[in-house]
């Protein structure tokens, strides 16, 4: 380790830095997710015929060997030829979700396709087409004909024009606002021109991500957004942030042969991979297709439909009565009856209501736009205003999606500041530090950067899956004193201490307490001089903290009558701890509970309604 070639650190396997979901850091009654576990493609809702359009449709790609996977996709580590890639583009399509092009004319006309508009359109047709006939109101057949009874009056142009103007105004406002939102989204998408490095014809080339096909060989590195579902080839383990797909707040470790998913972000490492699913056949694509295939009418549309149906029924009754009375009982002339029918039809509906609603919602869209919100459907403003339950993602929404250090525990004679300092001195500060090293170093710098810089790192052993800890040899720049610092999985650090048996029970109780609260703990040890004894000095709990404005936002929502529920891919314990810090309810359940009809005799609908959140989603 130092100039005298000291042996590498030793320790027992109890990984917390390698895999944030290690069983030693969660309650025993919580089922842990396995970073190398079953493919997400095997979720029941995704095993549908329309998604089976890739060579691996019957295979869990993560469970087979690399050689078998290459053989299955008829490819090699040298990649595909350009000719073969073109053939596969034809077979599997581009690596993008299908985009439905809207007919702008039909979209505009769709704003005039609802019951209220139908009544107005019927009135317009009557005013223009049927308003021809004798002008006088009464012309009884038993009396001599009135002088102008046989003259044909012109169509009722004023009413026709007024109705059409209102219809066009309402449709124009809705079409304009939604088009503006659509253009904003399109502009954002146009700024994203993702590319990736793929091996074609045996040469690494930069190509658009949408031109990837199953069997392509690509390379991914720190900071890359994974362009398709990939199988990792040989190389070092990768750290991948899947929070956008699963809600897990910490990156997961993916070893050679594992599967990584489109839309995830590489947080550490670099490796070559084989593409095994693209476009709609990726996990992200399947999930997006299921969401896009749902058809649900908005709340406002349902209200307008009910109002329109009521108006049509009510008006229809009076039209029948008037036709009987006017034409049969009193022998009114044709035009006279039509004029009365127009009055009943136009007067019987809230003819200006669609326009007023469109203007009101357009004003709401404008206000939201000032707050950097993009509204893709104008009626969503009303739906948002009528919301009484808000289901919010945890990671990155309620929280920062960024690890931070909570208050450390200490042993006798040690301060919390010293625990953080020793943790930072045993962390990688140069090059490519992982999330844990970064957050502990940041905490030490905020605490006392000068004290941190007072030590010179002579040698550093990074974390590895065998030893489960890091270790650094340090020399104080002014005094020359030699110090060793180490951090890692708590059980490993306890075993490293000279008095392990004496401290084990108390420290394991603290570790279990942290686990029950959903906190991840890092153990810290120090040793003075080469021949000194390792001393366990404390535990550093880590958490993904709430955003600074989240608690206030939730309180305001509750005051407005909105119940806020948390949805997270993290463990239930982690969700509860976040809820506790935000002042939310603590009635949490694992997501798998929703597949039950009853739980202890209680209908699942009641349990969901009363729940404050769901974990392991």
Legacy VTK file of the C-alpha trace (Angstrom):
# vtk DataFile Version 3.0
C-alpha trace
ASCII
DATASET POLYDATA
POINTS 617 float
0.000 0.000 0.000
2.825 2.359 0.803
6.483 2.462 -0.174
7.076 -0.740 1.826
4.423 -2.675 -0.153
1.974 -3.319 2.669
-0.661 -5.966 1.956
-4.030 -4.934 0.590
-6.842 -4.365 3.092
-8.779 -7.347 4.276
-12.418 -7.615 5.152
-15.524 -9.760 5.033
-18.116 -9.408 2.268
-20.868 -7.046 3.352
-21.095 -4.592 0.502
-22.678 -1.210 0.889
-20.668 0.820 -1.593
-20.722 -1.791 -4.350
-24.462 -2.248 -4.196
-26.660 0.204 -2.331
-29.359 -2.402 -1.881
-27.269 -4.913 0.033
-29.300 -6.936 2.488
-27.178 -5.815 5.431
-28.618 -2.329 5.074
-32.316 -3.059 5.038
-34.832 -4.616 7.372
-35.023 -8.367 7.120
-38.701 -8.258 6.199
-38.012 -6.119 3.126
-37.368 -7.963 -0.119
-34.304 -6.475 -1.764
-34.015 -5.788 -5.478
-31.139 -7.527 -7.182
-29.159 -5.373 -9.575
-28.310 -8.516 -11.525
-31.817 -10.011 -11.174
-34.521 -10.943 -13.613
-34.923 -8.817 -16.721
-37.471 -6.020 -16.513
-38.761 -7.291 -19.857
-40.311 -10.230 -17.982
-42.834 -8.012 -16.215
-46.262 -9.604 -16.970
-47.761 -6.473 -18.542
-44.931 -6.337 -21.073
-45.202 -9.952 -22.210
-47.608 -9.079 -24.989
-47.652 -10.187 -28.588
-47.272 -6.705 -30.053
-43.895 -6.338 -28.357
-42.449 -9.630 -29.587
-40.485 -8.369 -32.566
-36.881 -8.994 -31.591
-34.600 -12.040 -31.732
-34.636 -12.472 -27.946
-38.417 -12.545 -27.546
-38.367 -15.877 -25.692
-35.117 -15.365 -23.777
-34.029 -13.530 -20.674
-31.020 -11.912 -22.321
-29.328 -11.195 -19.009
-29.297 -14.864 -18.034
-27.444 -16.319 -21.029
-23.718 -16.208 -21.697
-22.113 -13.512 -23.809
-21.084 -16.025 -26.481
-24.615 -17.425 -26.736
-26.046 -13.915 -26.986
-23.650 -12.995 -29.802
-24.581 -16.209 -31.591
-28.307 -15.609 -31.107
-28.055 -12.211 -32.751
-25.706 -13.496 -35.472
-23.040 -10.928 -34.660
-19.454 -10.735 -33.393
-17.361 -8.366 -31.334
-16.312 -6.757 -34.626
-19.876 -5.528 -35.089
-22.162 -5.631 -38.102
-21.436 -4.671 -41.668
-23.189 -1.602 -43.031
-25.114 -3.798 -45.433
-26.354 -6.077 -42.657
-27.302 -3.064 -40.523
-29.420 -1.700 -43.381
-31.215 -5.061 -43.662
-31.963 -5.089 -39.947
-33.277 -1.519 -40.062
-35.814 -2.789 -42.590
-36.672 -5.780 -40.381
-36.805 -4.162 -36.932
-37.301 -0.504 -37.780
-35.431 2.490 -36.420
-34.432 2.783 -32.771
-37.166 5.262 -31.925
-40.720 5.268 -30.711
-43.288 5.541 -33.509
-44.451 9.101 -33.939
-48.084 9.636 -34.831
-48.463 12.540 -37.240
-51.622 14.527 -36.602
-53.632 15.934 -39.475
-53.797 19.624 -38.593
-57.112 20.111 -40.349
-58.694 17.201 -38.483
-57.179 18.427 -35.232
-58.793 21.845 -35.763
-62.155 20.282 -36.624
-61.933 18.050 -33.530
-62.503 21.128 -31.369
-65.972 21.364 -32.956
-66.828 17.713 -32.277
-68.729 17.607 -28.982
-72.404 17.677 -28.009
-72.561 21.437 -27.400
-70.956 22.099 -30.760
-73.306 19.606 -32.401
-76.346 21.562 -31.225
-74.795 24.797 -32.490
-73.991 23.143 -35.827
-77.586 21.889 -36.142
-78.788 25.441 -35.519
-76.409 26.755 -38.187
-77.716 24.237 -40.736
-81.324 25.160 -39.923
-80.545 28.882 -40.239
-78.879 28.471 -43.632
-80.638 25.568 -45.343
-84.124 25.276 -43.890
-84.949 28.946 -43.383
-86.816 29.308 -46.677
-90.570 29.855 -46.789
-93.383 32.372 -46.335
-92.535 35.283 -44.088
-95.738 35.949 -42.089
-96.173 34.131 -38.831
-99.827 33.073 -39.278
-101.736 32.155 -42.390
-104.837 30.213 -41.410
-106.244 28.190 -44.295
-109.799 29.092 -43.277
-109.139 32.788 -43.870
-108.294 34.582 -47.126
-104.549 34.290 -47.959
-102.332 37.019 -46.567
-100.757 39.090 -49.263
-97.119 37.979 -48.787
-97.766 34.397 -47.718
-96.285 32.921 -50.875
-93.087 35.012 -50.971
-89.856 33.134 -50.079
-87.628 34.857 -47.512
-83.798 34.668 -47.733
-81.865 32.283 -45.439
-81.211 33.552 -41.924
-77.656 34.725 -42.595
-77.145 36.775 -39.393
-77.845 33.774 -37.130
-75.782 31.473 -39.336
-72.783 33.810 -39.342
-72.983 34.420 -35.583
-73.056 30.683 -34.806
-70.170 29.892 -37.162
-68.057 32.734 -35.698
-68.542 31.345 -32.187
-67.654 27.817 -33.331
-64.517 28.987 -35.141
-63.465 31.220 -32.242
-63.724 28.353 -29.753
-61.894 25.904 -32.030
-59.260 28.498 -32.948
-58.349 29.229 -29.312
-58.035 25.552 -28.419
-56.086 24.711 -31.573
-53.685 27.642 -31.137
-52.871 26.889 -27.494
-52.302 23.183 -28.065
-50.245 23.873 -31.193
-48.056 26.280 -29.230
-47.455 23.602 -26.607
-46.758 21.003 -29.287
-44.284 23.320 -31.002
-42.504 23.875 -27.669
-42.137 20.126 -27.136
-40.970 19.649 -30.727
-38.369 22.387 -30.281
-37.045 20.695 -27.156
-36.845 17.345 -28.939
-35.093 18.939 -31.913
-32.316 20.119 -29.609
-31.662 16.501 -28.625
-29.706 14.822 -31.400
-28.386 11.743 -29.574
-25.480 9.913 -31.116
-23.474 6.907 -30.065
-20.343 5.009 -31.036
-21.030 1.753 -32.830
-18.673 -0.666 -34.537
-19.621 -0.962 -38.202
-17.472 -2.788 -40.743
-14.971 -3.408 -37.947
-14.438 0.342 -37.357
-15.796 2.524 -34.560
-18.144 5.124 -36.029
-20.330 7.840 -34.521
-23.875 7.269 -35.748
-27.328 8.599 -34.793
-28.788 6.519 -32.000
-31.965 5.917 -33.983
-29.949 3.928 -36.542
-28.942 1.225 -34.057
-30.195 -2.299 -34.735
-30.186 -5.537 -32.693
-26.731 -7.080 -32.942
-24.819 -3.782 -33.120
-21.738 -3.454 -30.917
-21.591 -0.105 -29.102
-19.444 1.426 -26.380
-20.806 3.411 -23.447
-18.978 5.487 -20.852
-19.452 7.904 -17.953
-22.233 10.383 -18.631
-23.755 8.571 -21.621
-27.489 8.025 -21.883
-27.886 4.383 -22.856
-29.342 4.440 -26.398
-31.021 0.992 -26.471
-31.380 -2.127 -24.356
-27.885 -3.613 -24.203
-26.057 -6.682 -22.953
-22.682 -5.841 -21.434
-19.670 -7.579 -22.925
-16.390 -8.250 -21.112
-15.014 -5.469 -18.952
-15.178 -3.870 -15.528
-18.467 -3.374 -13.714
-20.612 -0.413 -14.643
-22.566 1.933 -12.366
-25.920 2.806 -13.954
-28.560 5.290 -12.794
-31.941 3.671 -13.478
-33.953 6.138 -11.388
-35.892 7.303 -14.435
-37.129 3.746 -15.002
-37.339 2.190 -11.551
-37.138 5.049 -9.044
-34.029 3.632 -7.345
-32.197 6.577 -5.822
-28.708 5.070 -6.084
-26.908 3.768 -9.183
-26.878 -0.008 -9.509
-23.850 -2.109 -10.368
-23.943 -4.036 -13.633
-21.278 -6.667 -14.301
-20.246 -8.185 -17.632
-23.125 -10.164 -19.132
-25.827 -8.084 -17.396
-28.565 -6.155 -19.129
-28.873 -2.364 -19.136
-31.876 -0.408 -20.326
-32.518 2.419 -22.742
-32.818 5.799 -21.016
-30.551 4.891 -18.089
-27.448 6.996 -17.429
-23.917 5.662 -17.003
-22.504 6.992 -13.733
-19.221 5.135 -13.694
-17.152 2.936 -15.975
-16.775 2.238 -19.672
-17.572 -0.973 -21.516
-18.528 -2.424 -24.907
-22.051 -3.796 -25.290
-24.294 -5.619 -27.725
-27.655 -4.112 -28.686
-30.451 -6.616 -28.127
-33.621 -4.482 -28.333
-34.428 -1.186 -30.024
-37.343 1.205 -30.366
-40.679 -0.073 -29.118
-39.087 -3.405 -28.112
-36.951 -1.803 -25.384
-38.222 -1.843 -21.818
-38.777 1.920 -22.003
-40.501 1.591 -25.381
-42.857 -1.122 -24.157
-43.828 0.888 -21.098
-44.330 4.038 -23.209
-46.491 2.105 -25.693
-48.721 0.804 -22.905
-49.217 4.348 -21.612
-49.872 5.712 -25.112
-52.442 2.990 -25.832
-54.686 3.994 -22.934
-57.769 5.988 -23.907
-59.308 8.168 -21.258
-61.614 11.130 -21.683
-60.725 14.169 -19.644
-62.898 15.424 -16.807
-63.877 18.591 -18.674
-64.824 16.612 -21.762
-67.052 14.372 -19.648
-68.767 17.404 -18.104
-69.322 19.046 -21.499
-70.669 15.769 -22.875
-73.182 15.502 -20.027
-74.237 19.140 -20.425
-74.547 18.703 -24.178
-76.543 15.499 -23.853
-78.909 17.159 -21.361
-79.365 20.180 -23.626
-79.996 18.013 -26.672
-82.602 15.954 -24.833
-84.289 18.982 -23.293
-84.336 20.905 -26.574
-85.528 17.832 -28.456
-88.608 17.583 -26.236
-89.536 21.222 -26.832
-88.911 20.955 -30.562
-91.432 18.088 -30.786
-93.958 20.085 -28.749
-93.476 23.203 -30.878
-93.760 21.291 -34.151
-97.069 19.856 -32.992
-98.434 23.140 -31.683
-97.151 25.474 -34.414
-97.762 23.434 -37.535
-100.680 21.202 -36.612
-102.729 23.177 -34.099
-102.197 26.737 -35.349
-101.260 26.131 -39.001
-98.199 28.380 -38.908
-96.235 28.900 -42.067
-92.951 27.047 -42.539
-90.611 30.021 -42.017
-92.430 31.155 -38.940
-91.970 27.765 -37.289
-88.301 27.652 -38.274
-87.690 31.034 -36.648
-89.248 29.775 -33.425
-87.172 26.576 -33.567
-83.970 28.619 -33.945
-84.884 30.669 -30.879
-85.483 27.485 -28.864
-82.307 25.738 -30.060
-79.943 28.689 -29.661
-81.565 29.867 -26.453
-81.597 26.396 -24.989
-77.830 25.889 -24.995
-75.032 27.846 -23.266
-73.769 28.934 -26.651
-70.877 31.034 -25.318
-69.746 28.501 -22.723
-67.162 26.708 -24.947
-65.605 30.054 -25.854
-65.499 31.204 -22.230
-63.963 27.886 -21.148
-61.347 28.010 -23.912
-60.360 31.584 -23.036
-60.186 30.729 -19.313
-58.054 27.640 -19.874
-55.845 29.484 -22.347
-55.207 32.028 -19.602
-54.212 29.144 -17.295
-51.869 27.755 -19.941
-50.256 31.178 -20.250
-49.718 31.388 -16.477
-48.177 27.912 -16.386
-45.920 28.820 -19.315
-44.501 31.675 -17.235
-43.447 29.030 -14.695
-41.617 27.013 -17.376
-44.396 24.411 -17.632
-45.404 22.950 -20.989
-49.084 22.052 -21.322
-49.605 19.685 -24.248
-53.406 19.546 -23.899
-55.379 22.649 -23.000
-58.047 20.701 -21.059
-55.313 19.423 -18.731
-55.497 22.800 -16.950
-59.031 22.038 -15.734
-58.072 18.478 -14.802
-55.154 19.766 -12.742
-57.406 22.294 -11.009
-59.889 19.548 -10.107
-57.272 17.173 -8.709
-57.764 15.861 -5.184
-55.053 13.165 -5.078
-51.489 13.810 -6.261
-49.241 10.772 -6.728
-45.644 11.959 -6.857
-42.433 10.148 -7.675
-39.876 10.337 -4.873
-36.445 10.266 -6.468
-35.627 13.546 -8.163
-39.109 14.983 -7.549
-39.648 15.043 -3.807
-35.915 14.530 -3.275
-32.756 15.884 -4.882
-31.685 12.513 -6.373
-28.350 13.290 -4.776
-26.731 11.494 -1.835
-25.930 13.594 1.213
-24.468 12.881 4.640
-26.841 12.763 7.617
-25.681 13.148 11.255
-22.948 10.525 11.930
-22.826 8.336 15.018
-19.582 8.337 16.995
-17.681 6.223 19.508
-16.276 7.526 22.810
-13.896 10.448 22.406
-14.670 10.984 18.734
-16.599 13.894 17.239
-18.970 13.775 14.258
-16.639 16.158 12.413
-13.746 13.723 12.802
-15.848 10.831 11.436
-16.695 12.857 8.319
-13.058 13.954 7.938
-11.720 10.377 8.123
-14.432 9.256 5.701
-13.396 11.928 3.216
-9.671 11.182 3.621
-10.390 7.555 2.709
-12.455 8.556 -0.345
-11.314 8.980 -3.930
-11.186 12.701 -4.584
-9.480 12.739 -7.964
-10.521 11.295 -11.295
-13.895 9.577 -11.242
-15.252 9.322 -7.668
-18.486 7.413 -7.125
-21.621 8.907 -5.566
-20.685 7.908 -2.004
-17.130 9.267 -2.209
-18.423 12.500 -3.722
-21.039 13.203 -1.062
-18.699 12.447 1.883
-15.951 14.606 0.384
-18.420 17.429 -0.178
-19.570 17.219 3.449
-15.952 17.394 4.689
-15.169 20.386 2.452
-18.205 22.259 3.718
-17.176 21.397 7.262
-13.479 22.411 7.078
-11.691 22.300 3.732
-8.392 23.454 5.215
-8.313 20.492 7.581
-9.023 18.141 4.689
-6.220 19.677 2.603
-3.782 19.418 5.527
-3.149 15.762 4.654
-1.235 14.410 1.668
-2.389 11.083 0.221
0.618 8.781 -0.139
-1.292 5.756 -1.402
-4.893 4.806 -1.973
-6.664 1.479 -2.318
-10.025 1.906 -4.100
-13.121 -0.045 -3.244
-13.350 -3.554 -4.651
-15.985 -6.305 -4.310
-13.650 -8.554 -2.307
-12.463 -6.236 0.473
-15.604 -4.080 0.589
-13.717 -0.984 1.727
-11.337 1.772 0.692
-8.095 2.661 2.460
-5.689 5.570 2.279
-2.252 6.204 3.747
-1.907 9.871 4.697
0.832 12.161 5.950
0.120 15.417 7.749
1.830 18.159 5.728
3.069 20.135 8.720
3.747 17.537 11.463
4.666 14.597 9.234
2.472 12.233 11.280
1.353 9.107 9.400
-2.332 8.238 9.467
-4.388 5.494 7.871
-8.107 6.006 7.134
-10.605 3.469 5.855
-14.321 3.341 5.138
-16.655 0.675 3.805
-19.435 -1.740 4.652
-20.224 -1.402 8.383
-19.732 -5.072 9.264
-16.390 -5.108 7.485
-15.223 -2.034 9.378
-16.351 -3.492 12.703
-14.340 -6.663 11.995
-11.327 -4.505 11.132
-11.304 -2.800 14.547
-9.001 -4.145 17.261
-11.917 -4.332 19.708
-14.496 -5.764 17.288
-16.108 -8.138 19.785
-16.620 -5.365 22.335
-18.324 -2.913 19.970
-20.185 -5.296 17.659
-23.516 -5.489 19.509
-23.901 -1.741 19.990
-22.853 -0.883 16.436
-25.055 -3.529 14.817
-28.003 -2.115 16.742
-27.251 1.315 15.223
-26.890 -0.249 11.772
-30.273 -1.952 12.127
-31.861 1.303 13.313
-30.530 3.067 10.216
-31.822 0.242 8.020
-35.302 0.449 9.530
-35.303 4.155 8.672
-34.117 3.425 5.147
-30.690 5.003 5.629
-27.522 3.506 4.174
-24.604 3.425 6.592
-20.858 3.598 5.931
-18.442 2.468 8.654
-15.248 4.480 9.281
-11.965 3.401 10.921
-8.615 5.074 11.497
-5.122 3.922 12.478
-2.278 6.122 13.779
1.103 5.028 12.437
1.992 1.906 10.501
2.065 -0.299 13.599
-1.009 1.189 15.257
-4.324 -0.555 15.828
-7.422 0.046 13.767
-10.041 1.991 15.716
-13.694 2.029 14.732
-14.804 5.667 15.084
-18.375 5.803 13.790
-21.037 5.385 11.128
-21.917 7.844 8.386
-25.604 7.555 7.352
-26.413 8.519 3.775
-29.729 9.619 2.347
-31.278 11.265 -0.684
-32.599 14.420 1.027
-35.871 16.196 0.218
-35.718 19.319 -1.917
-35.661 22.493 0.116
-39.127 23.547 -1.080
-40.838 20.138 -1.079
-42.242 20.250 2.454
-43.733 23.702 1.925
-45.225 22.626 -1.420
-46.844 19.541 0.140
-48.280 21.618 2.994
-49.775 24.071 0.499
-51.260 21.201 -1.503
-52.841 19.707 1.624
-54.269 23.118 2.559
-55.894 23.192 -0.895
-57.502 19.810 -0.259
-55.041 17.718 -2.280
-53.851 14.450 -0.740
-50.202 13.762 -1.674
-49.069 10.147 -2.025
-45.486 9.027 -2.658
-44.581 6.506 -5.362
-41.022 5.157 -5.302
-38.954 2.317 -6.647
-36.923 2.351 -3.435
-37.634 0.161 -0.420
-40.667 0.912 1.746
-38.372 1.861 4.641
-36.644 4.526 2.541
-39.996 5.909 1.446
-41.165 6.101 5.057
-38.038 7.969 6.148
-38.483 10.509 3.342
-42.170 10.865 4.266
-41.228 11.423 7.928
-38.881 14.254 6.969
-41.561 15.836 4.783
-44.348 15.543 7.329
-46.327 13.133 5.159
-48.281 10.120 6.371
-46.454 6.888 7.199
-48.994 4.363 5.882
-46.800 2.735 3.209
-47.163 -0.534 1.312
-45.057 -2.541 -1.115
-46.369 -2.200 -4.669
-47.016 -5.925 -5.013
-49.976 -5.548 -2.633
-52.122 -4.086 -5.433
-52.289 -7.485 -7.140
-54.400 -8.770 -4.224
-58.194 -8.565 -4.029
-58.306 -8.344 -0.240
-55.679 -7.893 2.468
-56.732 -9.212 5.866
-60.343 -8.883 4.797
-60.020 -5.257 3.665
-60.761 -4.542 -0.038
-57.644 -3.479 -1.915
-59.413 -0.340 -3.189
-59.838 0.904 0.386
-56.201 0.134 1.202
-54.989 2.074 -1.846
-57.266 5.007 -1.046
-55.996 5.214 2.532
-52.308 4.618 1.731
-49.788 7.452 1.958
-47.347 5.852 -0.446
-46.036 2.766 -2.213
-42.485 1.420 -2.380
-40.689 -1.080 -4.619
-42.789 0.100 -7.586
LINES 1 618
617 0 1 2 3 4 5 6 7 8 9 10 11 12 13 14 15 16 17 18 19 20 21 22 23 24 25 26 27 28 29 30 31 32 33 34 35 36 37 38 39 40 41 42 43 44 45 46 47 48 49 50 51 52 53 54 55 56 57 58 59 60 61 62 63 64 65 66 67 68 69 70 71 72 73 74 75 76 77 78 79 80 81 82 83 84 85 86 87 88 89 90 91 92 93 94 95 96 97 98 99 100 101 102 103 104 105 106 107 108 109 110 111 112 113 114 115 116 117 118 119 120 121 122 123 124 125 126 127 128 129 130 131 132 133 134 135 136 137 138 139 140 141 142 143 144 145 146 147 148 149 150 151 152 153 154 155 156 157 158 159 160 161 162 163 164 165 166 167 168 169 170 171 172 173 174 175 176 177 178 179 180 181 182 183 184 185 186 187 188 189 190 191 192 193 194 195 196 197 198 199 200 201 202 203 204 205 206 207 208 209 210 211 212 213 214 215 216 217 218 219 220 221 222 223 224 225 226 227 228 229 230 231 232 233 234 235 236 237 238 239 240 241 242 243 244 245 246 247 248 249 250 251 252 253 254 255 256 257 258 259 260 261 262 263 264 265 266 267 268 269 270 271 272 273 274 275 276 277 278 279 280 281 282 283 284 285 286 287 288 289 290 291 292 293 294 295 296 297 298 299 300 301 302 303 304 305 306 307 308 309 310 311 312 313 314 315 316 317 318 319 320 321 322 323 324 325 326 327 328 329 330 331 332 333 334 335 336 337 338 339 340 341 342 343 344 345 346 347 348 349 350 351 352 353 354 355 356 357 358 359 360 361 362 363 364 365 366 367 368 369 370 371 372 373 374 375 376 377 378 379 380 381 382 383 384 385 386 387 388 389 390 391 392 393 394 395 396 397 398 399 400 401 402 403 404 405 406 407 408 409 410 411 412 413 414 415 416 417 418 419 420 421 422 423 424 425 426 427 428 429 430 431 432 433 434 435 436 437 438 439 440 441 442 443 444 445 446 447 448 449 450 451 452 453 454 455 456 457 458 459 460 461 462 463 464 465 466 467 468 469 470 471 472 473 474 475 476 477 478 479 480 481 482 483 484 485 486 487 488 489 490 491 492 493 494 495 496 497 498 499 500 501 502 503 504 505 506 507 508 509 510 511 512 513 514 515 516 517 518 519 520 521 522 523 524 525 526 527 528 529 530 531 532 533 534 535 536 537 538 539 540 541 542 543 544 545 546 547 548 549 550 551 552 553 554 555 556 557 558 559 560 561 562 563 564 565 566 567 568 569 570 571 572 573 574 575 576 577 578 579 580 581 582 583 584 585 586 587 588 589 590 591 592 593 594 595 596 597 598 599 600 601 602 603 604 605 606 607 608 609 610 611 612 613 614 615 616
